[in-house]
Structure formats: structure tokens, C-alpha cells
Amino acid sequence: MLSKSWHLSVIPALLLMLSPALSSAQVNVTVSVAPPELPVYDQPPLPGDGYIWSPGYWAWGDDIQDYYWVPGTWVEAPQPGYLWTPGYWAANGAVFVWNAGYWGPQVGFYGGVNYGFGYGGRGYEGGYWQGGHLFYNRAAVNIGSVHVTNVYNKTIVNNVSVTRVSFNGGNGGVRAEPTAAEAAAARGPHVEATAAQRQQVETARGNPELRAASNHGHPAIAATPRAGNFSNPVPARNAAAPARNAAAGAERPAAGAERPAPQPRLSTPRPTPAANASPRENPSPRENPTPRENPAPQTRAAPASPPRQAAPPRPATPVEPGREPEHTQAPKPAPKPQARPAPKPPEHPEHPAEHPEEHEHH
């Protein structure tokens, strides 16, 4: 029973005899877990005449116990007339076997895997050799701004699998068998990967960002302009960039450190209101927090409402202007009540009382 941990196993010699596709090509390693799907990325422009595209693929690292992405790249052919046959993974029972790529006069079988950019599963439609020169198909190759006269246009049918399956056979793999011509190409003379291609593999293996456990199938370096040159790489779509995220994370704490800084600054001017050394800068924050918020509660706490209750008599103010002079005159007629103490009238009645008496005497 296979465990979830990936392991490397040595392939018995009998395994090579099980399939002509496996026995016809160089076999490197087997893994108990299927490789990830192929990422989607753009092809860098052609660097010059004589370069052939070597598509990217998932390789296995025994030392890291993980798949890692070998970026697609442009590489010079080892000799005129040779084309590149990509390597591929093939399911064999419960394991996945890697079949290494090679150079040869004909493109052999690469598992029917659609690597794109002319490698649609059968042969190579990105160009061909003629008269010692490589002719490029604009429909499959990114010519860019390089000056190349040996070009042509041939429409190709791009049957890109939605799942981007990266292995042949097994459960969910590509269903393809080598043709007679492809089997003959595998048995014919061919050359292993060039030194530049091997350098591409070693550089990819040493980059943690290219491991499947880190990029989850979306490598930040999906393609490079030349083999062994990782400058100006092309990222995969939705590529994870842990280095950029780490840098962004480093900037975020810095921004967070600046945010708490203004808080102590706000607290410092408050205990120092008497300091007139910086009145021009502090008055605005002092006026904003304290006077604007405090006057409102002061007005609310202020029993201004009782004077407002006295305001109801104010509606009688239109009447009061007439009454006010009366009230003002009312204190003035106060001498009139002083005239009241004029008991003088009783004195006058005394005299009339006396007069009647006098009449009586008469």
C-alpha cells in the first residue's frame, strides 16, 4: 500500500520490457504520486537564429523529495538538423516513470502530452530544418523583434487540455501510443540533453520557489529567455511569488510601526498644553479633541434649560412692551398710594360735620 510520502524506487530491469515506449527511451526514476498539471505561461521571444524551444516540465528531486518545475527555455541545437523530443511521465501500474528527452533528426514519442508552443502531443509544429537553417512557424513561435528571414505561417490546431495533464496512461492520464515513425525515431541515433539544458535543471532544482510544495503548480519562473539564464523570467499565470510576498509582508509591519508612532505623539502634546513652543502645530489638534467635544457636554450639562423655561414668558413679550411702561409707571404711582395716607379727606369730613352742627345751632 502506497503512503502519501513520495519516495524514489529503483526500476527493475523487467519493467523496461513491459512497454516498448518505456524500453525505447532512457528511464530515470519512478515516483508513487502523479506529477502536477502543466502550468499556463507565455513563451519568451526567440533570442536568435538556430534556437529551438525546449518546453518546461515537472522533474523529481530525490534529495528534496518533491516535484520541481524546470522552466521552458530556448536552447541551441547540438548540431544542424537535430530536433528536441521532450521527456514525459508515464503511468505504469501504481508508479509514474520518467522518460528523458533527447535530440535527434526526428521528433519521437513524448507521451502525447500537450506542452504547447508547437508540441501539441505529436511531433513538432514550431519549425523544421532545411538546408542547414531552421525555419520558424509564426503561428507557434514567438518571433519577437529578432531579425529572422526564414519564417513561415502555418495554422495549427491547439487541442489544449483543460486539465493540463502532464503524464501518459494510468488514471486520468493522456491516452496515446507511439506511432511506427515515433518508435523508429526513439531507436535511431540521438543525443542527450546539452550542457545548457542540464544547467537549467540544476538551477531549477536549487530554487525552493520552483518546488510543487511551494508554488502549488504555479511556478514564479515558468520560462526563461535562454537555457541556464534565469534573468527576466516569465511567470506562470496566477503564479505564487513567495519572495515578493515576504517583501510585502516586511513592508506591512513597517507601516504598522508607523501607525502606533502617531498615537504617542497625540498623547505627548496633551500633557504639555502649557508649552507654547509649538502652539502653531498643537492648537489645531487641541482645539479639535477638547473644545469641540467639551462645549457640547457643557451646553448639555448647563441648566440653560431653566432659562429656556423662562423663555415661555417671552412670548408675552409683545404684550410686555406695553405693560412694561405700566409696570415701570406702577412704581411711579407708588406716591399715589402715598396720597392715600391722605387722611386729609377725613379731616375735610370733620369740617363738614362741624358745619352741620353749626347749622343746628343756627
C-alpha positions as CSV (number, residue, x, y, z in Angstrom):
1,M,0.0,0.0,0.0
2,L,1.5,3.3,-1.0
3,S,1.9,6.1,1.5
4,K,1.3,9.7,0.9
5,S,5.0,10.4,1.3
6,W,6.8,10.3,-2.1
7,H,9.7,8.0,-2.5
8,L,12.2,7.0,-5.1
9,S,12.4,3.4,-6.2
10,V,14.8,1.6,-8.5
11,I,13.2,0.2,-11.6
12,P,13.7,-3.4,-12.2
13,A,15.1,-4.5,-15.5
14,L,11.9,-6.4,-16.2
15,L,9.9,-3.1,-16.1
16,L,11.7,-1.9,-19.1
17,M,10.4,-4.8,-21.1
18,L,6.8,-4.2,-20.3
19,S,6.2,-1.4,-22.7
20,P,8.0,-0.5,-26.0
21,A,7.6,3.2,-25.2
22,L,9.5,2.7,-21.9
23,S,12.2,0.5,-23.4
24,S,12.9,2.7,-26.3
25,A,13.9,5.8,-24.2
26,Q,16.1,6.4,-21.3
27,V,14.3,5.9,-18.0
28,N,15.4,7.8,-14.9
29,V,13.2,7.4,-11.9
30,T,9.8,6.4,-10.7
31,V,7.5,8.1,-8.2
32,S,4.4,6.9,-6.4
33,V,2.5,10.2,-6.9
34,A,1.4,11.7,-10.2
35,P,3.1,14.9,-11.2
36,P,1.2,18.2,-11.0
37,E,-0.7,19.7,-14.0
38,L,1.3,21.8,-16.5
39,P,1.1,25.5,-15.7
40,V,0.0,28.0,-18.3
41,Y,2.6,30.6,-19.3
42,D,3.7,32.7,-22.2
43,Q,6.7,31.9,-24.4
44,P,9.7,34.4,-24.3
45,P,10.7,35.8,-27.7
46,L,13.1,33.9,-29.9
47,P,16.7,35.0,-28.9
48,G,18.2,34.3,-32.4
49,D,18.5,32.0,-35.3
50,G,19.2,28.3,-34.6
51,Y,17.4,28.2,-31.2
52,I,14.7,25.5,-30.6
53,W,12.1,25.7,-27.8
54,S,12.5,23.1,-25.0
55,P,9.2,23.1,-23.1
56,G,9.0,23.2,-19.3
57,Y,8.2,20.0,-17.3
58,W,7.9,18.7,-13.8
59,A,11.0,16.8,-12.6
60,W,11.5,14.8,-9.5
61,G,14.3,15.5,-7.0
62,D,15.3,12.6,-4.8
63,D,17.2,14.9,-2.5
64,I,14.2,17.2,-1.9
65,Q,11.6,14.5,-2.2
66,D,9.3,16.7,-4.2
67,Y,8.5,17.7,-7.8
68,Y,10.1,20.9,-9.1
69,W,9.4,22.8,-12.3
70,V,12.1,23.0,-14.9
71,P,11.3,26.2,-16.8
72,G,10.8,26.1,-20.6
73,T,13.6,27.8,-22.5
74,W,15.3,28.4,-25.8
75,V,18.3,26.3,-26.5
76,E,20.7,25.9,-29.4
77,A,20.6,22.6,-31.2
78,P,23.7,20.5,-30.7
79,Q,24.0,20.3,-34.4
80,P,22.1,21.4,-37.5
81,G,19.2,19.1,-38.4
82,Y,18.5,17.9,-34.9
83,L,15.2,18.5,-33.1
84,W,14.3,18.1,-29.5
85,T,12.0,15.3,-28.2
86,P,10.6,16.4,-24.8
87,G,10.7,13.9,-21.9
88,Y,7.4,12.7,-20.3
89,W,6.0,10.9,-17.3
90,A,4.2,7.6,-18.0
91,A,2.0,5.7,-15.5
92,N,2.9,2.1,-15.0
93,G,0.7,0.4,-12.5
94,A,0.9,2.3,-9.3
95,V,4.1,4.3,-10.2
96,F,5.0,7.1,-12.6
97,V,8.0,6.6,-14.7
98,W,10.1,9.5,-16.2
99,N,11.3,9.1,-19.8
100,A,14.1,11.6,-20.5
101,G,14.1,13.7,-23.7
102,Y,16.7,13.6,-26.4
103,W,17.9,15.2,-29.6
104,G,17.6,13.6,-33.0
105,P,16.8,14.1,-36.7
106,Q,13.2,13.2,-36.0
107,V,10.9,14.0,-33.1
108,G,10.0,10.9,-31.2
109,F,7.2,9.9,-28.8
110,Y,6.7,12.2,-25.8
111,G,3.6,10.6,-24.3
112,G,1.0,12.6,-26.3
113,V,1.4,15.4,-23.6
114,N,0.5,18.8,-24.9
115,Y,3.4,21.0,-23.9
116,G,2.3,23.8,-26.2
117,F,4.4,26.1,-28.4
118,G,4.5,23.6,-31.3
119,Y,4.5,20.4,-29.1
120,G,0.8,19.6,-29.3
121,G,1.2,15.9,-28.5
122,R,2.6,14.6,-31.8
123,G,5.8,15.9,-33.5
124,Y,6.9,19.5,-33.6
125,E,5.0,22.2,-35.5
126,G,7.1,25.1,-34.4
127,G,9.7,24.7,-37.2
128,Y,11.8,22.5,-39.4
129,W,15.3,22.2,-40.8
130,Q,16.1,22.8,-44.4
131,G,19.5,23.5,-46.0
132,G,21.1,23.8,-42.6
133,H,18.7,26.5,-41.5
134,L,15.8,26.3,-39.1
135,F,12.6,27.7,-40.4
136,Y,10.2,29.0,-37.7
137,N,6.4,28.9,-37.8
138,R,5.0,32.3,-36.6
139,A,1.7,30.5,-35.6
140,A,3.5,28.6,-32.9
141,V,6.7,30.5,-32.1
142,N,7.1,34.0,-30.5
143,I,9.5,35.5,-33.0
144,G,9.6,38.8,-31.2
145,S,11.8,41.6,-32.6
146,V,14.7,39.4,-33.7
147,H,15.6,39.6,-37.3
148,V,14.9,36.2,-38.8
149,T,14.1,35.8,-42.5
150,N,13.5,32.1,-42.5
151,V,9.9,32.2,-41.2
152,Y,6.5,30.9,-42.4
153,N,2.9,30.8,-41.2
154,K,1.1,27.5,-40.8
155,T,-2.1,27.3,-38.8
156,I,-2.0,24.6,-36.2
157,V,-4.9,23.1,-34.2
158,N,-4.2,23.6,-30.5
159,N,-6.0,20.9,-28.6
160,V,-5.0,22.2,-25.2
161,S,-6.4,20.0,-22.4
162,V,-8.3,21.9,-19.8
163,T,-6.7,19.8,-17.1
164,R,-3.2,20.3,-18.5
165,V,-2.4,16.6,-17.8
166,S,1.4,16.1,-17.6
167,F,1.6,12.3,-17.8
168,N,0.7,9.4,-20.1
169,G,-1.6,6.5,-19.2
170,G,-2.9,5.5,-15.8
171,N,-5.9,7.0,-14.2
172,G,-6.6,10.4,-15.7
173,G,-3.5,10.4,-18.0
174,V,-3.2,11.1,-21.7
175,R,-4.3,8.1,-23.8
176,A,-1.6,7.9,-26.6
177,E,0.6,5.2,-28.1
178,P,3.8,5.7,-30.1
179,T,3.4,5.5,-33.9
180,A,5.8,3.5,-36.0
181,A,7.7,6.6,-37.0
182,E,8.0,7.7,-33.4
183,A,9.2,4.3,-32.3
184,A,11.8,4.4,-35.1
185,A,12.9,7.9,-34.0
186,A,13.5,6.5,-30.5
187,R,15.5,3.6,-31.8
188,G,17.6,5.9,-34.1
189,P,20.6,7.9,-33.3
190,H,20.0,10.7,-30.7
191,V,21.9,12.9,-28.3
192,E,21.2,13.6,-24.7
193,A,20.4,17.0,-23.3
194,T,23.1,19.7,-23.8
195,A,25.2,21.2,-21.0
196,A,22.9,24.3,-21.1
197,Q,19.9,22.2,-20.6
198,R,21.5,20.3,-17.7
199,Q,22.4,23.7,-16.1
200,Q,18.7,24.7,-16.5
201,V,17.7,21.6,-14.5
202,E,20.3,22.1,-11.7
203,T,19.4,25.7,-11.3
204,A,15.7,24.8,-11.1
205,R,16.4,22.1,-8.5
206,G,18.2,24.6,-6.2
207,N,15.3,27.1,-6.3
208,P,12.8,26.4,-3.5
209,E,10.2,28.6,-5.2
210,L,10.0,26.1,-8.1
211,R,9.1,23.1,-5.9
212,A,5.5,22.0,-6.1
213,A,5.0,22.2,-2.4
214,S,5.9,25.9,-2.6
215,N,4.1,27.1,-5.8
216,H,1.2,24.6,-5.8
217,G,1.5,24.1,-9.6
218,H,2.0,27.8,-10.4
219,P,5.8,28.5,-10.5
220,A,7.0,32.1,-10.4
221,I,9.6,31.2,-13.1
222,A,7.7,29.3,-15.8
223,A,10.1,30.1,-18.7
224,T,13.4,31.7,-19.3
225,P,14.9,33.5,-22.4
226,R,17.8,31.1,-22.7
227,A,18.9,27.8,-21.1
228,G,20.8,28.4,-17.9
229,N,19.8,32.1,-17.8
230,F,17.1,32.8,-15.2
231,S,17.2,36.6,-15.7
232,N,13.9,38.2,-16.9
233,P,11.9,35.1,-16.4
234,V,8.2,34.6,-17.4
235,P,5.9,33.7,-14.5
236,A,3.0,31.3,-14.8
237,R,-0.5,32.6,-14.6
238,N,-1.6,33.0,-11.0
239,A,2.0,32.3,-10.1
240,A,2.8,32.4,-6.4
241,A,5.7,34.8,-5.6
242,P,6.8,34.0,-2.0
243,A,9.8,36.3,-2.2
244,R,7.6,39.3,-3.2
245,N,5.0,38.4,-0.6
246,A,7.7,38.3,2.0
247,A,8.9,41.7,0.9
248,A,5.4,43.0,1.0
249,G,5.0,41.4,4.5
250,A,8.1,43.2,5.6
251,E,6.7,46.5,4.4
252,R,3.4,45.9,6.2
253,P,5.0,45.7,9.7
254,A,6.9,48.8,8.9
255,A,3.7,50.6,8.1
256,G,2.2,49.2,11.3
257,A,5.1,50.6,13.2
258,E,4.4,54.0,11.8
259,R,0.8,53.8,12.8
260,P,1.4,53.4,16.6
261,A,4.0,56.2,16.3
262,P,1.4,59.0,15.8
263,Q,-0.5,57.7,18.9
264,P,2.2,58.6,21.3
265,R,2.6,61.9,19.5
266,L,-1.0,62.7,20.2
267,S,-0.6,61.8,23.9
268,T,2.5,64.0,24.2
269,P,1.0,67.3,23.2
270,R,-1.9,66.8,25.6
271,P,0.2,66.7,28.7
272,T,2.1,69.7,27.5
273,P,-0.6,72.3,26.8
274,A,1.4,75.0,28.6
275,A,4.3,74.5,26.2
276,N,3.9,77.4,23.9
277,A,7.0,76.4,21.9
278,S,4.8,74.6,19.4
279,P,1.4,76.4,19.6
280,R,1.2,76.7,15.9
281,E,1.1,72.9,15.3
282,N,-0.7,71.9,18.5
283,P,-3.6,74.3,18.6
284,S,-5.4,72.5,15.7
285,P,-5.3,69.1,17.4
286,R,-6.0,70.6,20.8
287,E,-9.0,72.6,19.6
288,N,-10.3,69.5,17.7
289,P,-10.3,67.0,20.5
290,T,-11.1,69.0,23.6
291,P,-13.0,72.3,22.9
292,R,-15.3,70.8,20.2
293,E,-16.3,67.8,22.3
294,N,-16.4,69.5,25.7
295,P,-18.6,72.6,24.8
296,A,-21.3,70.2,23.7
297,P,-21.5,68.4,27.0
298,Q,-21.1,71.8,28.8
299,T,-24.2,73.1,27.0
300,R,-26.0,69.9,27.7
301,A,-25.0,69.9,31.4
302,A,-25.6,73.6,31.7
303,P,-29.0,74.2,33.1
304,A,-29.6,76.5,30.2
305,S,-32.9,74.7,30.0
306,P,-34.3,76.7,33.0
307,P,-33.7,80.0,31.3
308,R,-35.3,78.5,28.3
309,Q,-38.3,77.7,30.6
310,A,-38.3,81.3,31.4
311,A,-38.5,81.9,27.7
312,P,-42.2,81.0,27.7
313,P,-43.0,84.3,29.3
314,R,-41.1,85.8,26.5
315,P,-43.9,85.0,24.0
316,A,-45.8,87.5,26.1
317,T,-43.1,90.0,25.3
318,P,-45.2,91.6,22.6
319,V,-47.6,92.4,25.3
320,E,-45.0,93.2,27.8
321,P,-43.6,96.2,25.9
322,G,-46.9,97.9,26.7
323,R,-47.1,96.5,30.1
324,E,-43.5,97.3,30.9
325,P,-44.2,101.0,30.9
326,E,-47.2,100.4,33.1
327,H,-45.1,98.4,35.5
328,T,-42.4,101.0,35.2
329,Q,-45.1,103.6,35.9
330,A,-46.6,101.4,38.6
331,P,-43.6,102.1,40.8
332,K,-44.0,105.7,40.0
333,P,-47.7,105.9,41.1
334,A,-46.4,104.5,44.3
335,P,-46.5,108.1,45.5
336,K,-50.3,107.9,44.8
337,P,-50.7,105.4,47.5
338,Q,-48.7,107.8,49.5
339,A,-51.5,110.2,48.6
340,R,-53.8,107.5,50.1
341,P,-52.4,108.1,53.5
342,A,-54.1,111.4,53.0
343,P,-56.4,111.0,55.8
344,K,-56.9,114.6,55.0
345,P,-60.3,113.8,53.5
346,P,-61.4,112.6,56.9
347,E,-60.3,115.9,58.1
348,H,-62.5,117.5,55.5
349,P,-65.4,115.5,56.6
350,E,-64.8,116.7,60.1
351,H,-65.2,120.2,59.0
352,P,-68.4,119.4,57.1
353,A,-69.5,117.6,60.2
354,E,-68.9,120.6,62.2
355,H,-70.8,122.7,59.6
356,P,-73.9,120.8,60.1
357,E,-73.6,121.3,63.8
358,E,-73.3,124.9,63.2
359,H,-76.4,124.8,61.2
360,E,-78.0,123.0,64.1
361,H,-77.0,125.8,66.3
362,H,-78.5,128.3,64.0
